[in-house]
């Protein structure tokens, strides 16, 4: 089942990345009027970079986890087999 789920997982990952990027942009726009700072900017203030990276990381991880779990639930619903660990104890 892992091989059957692999292309779905890749597609879900790409979708999650796009959704997370949009989500982060919207959240950052509510927090600051300027574009989020990037680590490669030489004149970036750490007081802006650190919160931007924390928010970005949280949004990306949350979005990826939710999209991945949703894709696995859909796959399990269609095939009757869960593609991954059955429980945290496995």
Backbone as CSV, one residue per row, in Angstrom:
resi,resn,N_x,N_y,N_z,CA_x,CA_y,CA_z,C_x,C_y,C_z
1,UNK,0.815,-1.207,0.000,0.000,0.000,0.000,0.855,1.266,0.000
2,UNK,2.075,1.161,0.563,2.947,2.335,0.586,3.214,2.848,-0.821
3,UNK,3.436,1.930,-1.748,3.737,2.326,-3.130,2.525,2.989,-3.794
4,UNK,1.338,2.517,-3.472,0.131,3.128,-4.034,-0.119,4.514,-3.454
5,UNK,0.240,4.696,-2.191,-0.005,5.978,-1.548,1.067,7.017,-1.890
6,UNK,2.248,6.594,-2.298,3.370,7.516,-2.534,3.008,8.698,-3.444
7,UNK,2.408,8.487,-4.614,2.085,9.643,-5.460,1.033,10.555,-4.822
8,UNK,0.126,9.962,-4.069,-0.888,10.771,-3.379,-0.217,11.604,-2.298
9,UNK,0.715,10.990,-1.572,1.447,11.703,-0.534,2.264,12.850,-1.099
10,UNK,2.882,12.643,-2.243,3.672,13.699,-2.882,2.755,14.848,-3.304
11,UNK,1.651,14.510,-3.922,0.691,15.548,-4.331,0.133,16.307,-3.138
12,UNK,-0.172,15.568,-2.068,-0.682,16.213,-0.857,0.371,17.132,-0.257
13,UNK,1.630,16.736,-0.303,2.713,17.568,0.205,2.854,18.862,-0.571
14,UNK,2.739,18.776,-1.891,2.806,19.984,-2.722,1.625,20.917,-2.437
15,UNK,0.446,20.342,-2.315,-0.736,21.127,-1.986,-0.582,21.779,-0.621
16,UNK,-0.077,21.029,0.342,0.124,21.571,1.694,1.089,22.741,1.665
17,UNK,2.142,22.638,0.877,3.104,23.728,0.763,2.467,24.994,0.221
18,UNK,1.644,24.847,-0.800,0.964,26.014,-1.379,-0.018,26.631,-0.387
19,UNK,-0.790,25.780,0.276,-1.753,26.279,1.261,-1.046,26.954,2.440
20,UNK,0.048,26.361,2.891,0.788,26.925,4.018,1.393,28.278,3.654
21,UNK,1.900,28.392,2.445,2.485,29.666,2.012,1.427,30.761,2.031
22,UNK,0.279,30.461,1.481,-0.820,31.443,1.467,-1.276,31.765,2.885
23,UNK,-1.384,30.736,3.716,-1.795,30.949,5.101,-0.807,31.817,5.855
24,UNK,0.484,31.540,5.683,1.504,32.344,6.345,1.449,33.784,5.866
25,UNK,1.294,33.993,4.578,1.218,35.360,4.044,0.049,36.127,4.655
26,UNK,-1.081,35.462,4.804,-2.258,36.131,5.394,-2.046,36.438,6.869
27,UNK,-1.474,35.488,7.591,-1.219,35.712,9.014,-0.196,36.827,9.200
28,UNK,0.884,36.796,8.417,1.907,37.832,8.557,1.341,39.204,8.205
29,UNK,0.494,39.277,7.206,-0.111,40.556,6.818,-0.951,41.130,7.958
30,UNK,-1.542,40.256,8.774,-2.321,40.727,9.921,-1.415,41.199,11.055
31,UNK,-0.167,40.704,11.087,0.764,41.055,12.151,1.630,42.261,11.830
32,UNK,1.939,42.464,10.549,2.890,43.502,10.157,2.527,44.031,8.777
33,UNK,2.753,45.328,8.571,2.443,45.947,7.279,3.495,45.644,6.216
34,UNK,4.697,45.260,6.632,5.780,44.961,5.695,5.797,43.475,5.352
35,UNK,6.465,43.152,4.251,6.650,41.747,3.889,7.468,41.055,4.972
36,UNK,7.277,39.750,5.132,8.068,39.047,6.150,9.552,39.072,5.783
37,UNK,10.410,39.194,6.774,11.841,39.194,6.491,12.319,37.799,6.099
38,UNK,13.379,37.760,5.315,13.964,36.490,4.894,15.350,36.343,5.512
39,UNK,15.751,35.121,5.818,17.050,34.901,6.445,18.234,35.372,5.592
40,UNK,18.047,35.448,4.276,19.162,35.854,3.414,19.301,37.372,3.271
41,UNK,18.435,38.129,3.905,18.527,39.586,3.874,19.614,40.030,4.853
42,UNK,20.531,40.851,4.367,21.651,41.286,5.195,21.264,42.251,6.297
43,UNK,20.252,43.064,6.064,19.892,44.093,7.042,18.658,43.723,7.868
44,UNK,18.335,42.447,7.924,17.141,42.011,8.645,17.348,42.138,10.155
45,UNK,16.304,42.580,10.833,16.337,42.681,12.294,15.898,41.342,12.888
46,UNK,16.672,40.852,13.847,16.313,39.591,14.482,14.972,39.689,15.193
47,UNK,14.623,40.871,15.638,13.339,41.040,16.333,12.153,40.830,15.400
48,UNK,12.383,40.871,14.091,11.321,40.560,13.120,11.525,39.178,12.507
49,UNK,12.785,38.803,12.313,13.075,37.518,11.669,12.632,36.342,12.541
50,UNK,12.940,36.381,13.820,12.609,35.258,14.702,11.101,34.998,14.751
51,UNK,10.273,36.017,15.004,8.824,35.732,14.991,8.322,35.254,13.622
52,UNK,8.877,35.810,12.553,8.452,35.389,11.214,8.760,33.913,10.994
53,UNK,9.944,33.477,11.408,10.320,32.076,11.226,9.500,31.148,12.117
54,UNK,9.198,31.599,13.324,8.374,30.782,14.230,6.967,30.611,13.657
55,UNK,6.369,31.692,13.219,5.008,31.620,12.657,5.015,30.785,11.386
56,UNK,5.993,31.018,10.522,6.073,30.270,9.272,6.225,28.771,9.539
57,UNK,7.109,28.406,10.462,7.315,26.996,10.779,6.062,26.341,11.346
58,UNK,5.389,27.061,12.240,4.167,26.515,12.838,3.073,26.324,11.789
59,UNK,2.905,27.303,10.931,1.871,27.221,9.889,2.178,26.080,8.930
60,UNK,3.443,25.955,8.509,3.793,24.890,7.570,3.602,23.515,8.205
61,UNK,4.019,23.337,9.441,3.896,22.032,10.093,2.433,21.655,10.315
62,UNK,1.646,22.614,10.777,0.231,22.364,11.005,-0.479,22.013,9.698
63,UNK,-0.244,22.803,8.670,-0.894,22.568,7.379,-0.483,21.228,6.799
64,UNK,0.815,20.925,6.815,1.284,19.653,6.272,0.672,18.479,7.032
65,UNK,0.625,18.573,8.354,0.048,17.488,9.142,-1.419,17.259,8.847
66,UNK,-2.174,18.345,8.741,-3.607,18.215,8.466,-3.874,17.683,7.065
67,UNK,-3.148,18.185,6.081,-3.340,17.724,4.695,-2.910,16.263,4.567
68,UNK,-1.778,15.899,5.170,-1.300,14.515,5.103,-2.302,13.563,5.751
69,UNK,-2.799,13.933,6.916,-3.771,13.071,7.601,-5.061,12.944,6.778
70,UNK,-5.504,14.058,6.194,-6.701,14.020,5.356,-6.520,13.137,4.138
71,UNK,-5.341,13.205,3.512,-5.066,12.360,2.346,-5.057,10.888,2.750
72,UNK,-4.493,10.597,3.911,-4.464,9.209,4.381,-5.870,8.700,4.712
73,UNK,-6.686,9.560,5.299,-8.073,9.153,5.599,-8.842,8.880,4.308
74,UNK,-8.661,9.743,3.309,-9.335,9.546,2.018,-8.862,8.250,1.361
75,UNK,-7.546,7.999,1.403,-6.993,6.768,0.836,-7.559,5.550,1.550
76,UNK,-7.609,5.611,2.871,-8.146,4.486,3.646,-9.627,4.280,3.350
77,UNK,-10.343,5.363,3.164,-11.762,5.238,2.828,-11.973,4.592,1.470
78,UNK,-11.082,4.899,0.526,-11.213,4.356,-0.822,-10.704,2.919,-0.939
79,UNK,-9.660,2.579,-0.160,-9.052,1.253,-0.309,-9.338,0.304,0.843
80,UNK,-9.759,0.837,1.993,-9.980,0.003,3.163,-8.706,-0.297,3.937
81,UNK,-7.588,0.300,3.526,-6.302,0.066,4.188,-5.664,1.407,4.545
82,UNK,-5.223,1.531,5.806,-4.572,2.762,6.256,-3.110,2.756,5.795
83,UNK,-2.679,3.803,5.088,-1.295,3.862,4.597,-0.345,4.468,5.628
84,UNK,0.063,3.705,6.587,0.969,4.201,7.614,0.736,3.477,8.915
85,UNK,1.206,4.083,9.987,1.055,3.500,11.316,-0.403,3.514,11.742
86,UNK,-0.856,2.449,12.382,-2.239,2.373,12.846,-2.454,3.193,14.108
87,UNK,-1.427,3.238,14.964,-1.549,3.998,16.206,-0.179,4.511,16.611
88,UNK,-0.152,5.383,17.598,1.111,5.933,18.062,1.990,4.859,18.703
89,UNK,1.400,3.780,19.165,2.147,2.708,19.817,2.819,1.768,18.818
90,UNK,2.429,1.823,17.532,2.995,0.909,16.518,4.425,1.220,16.199
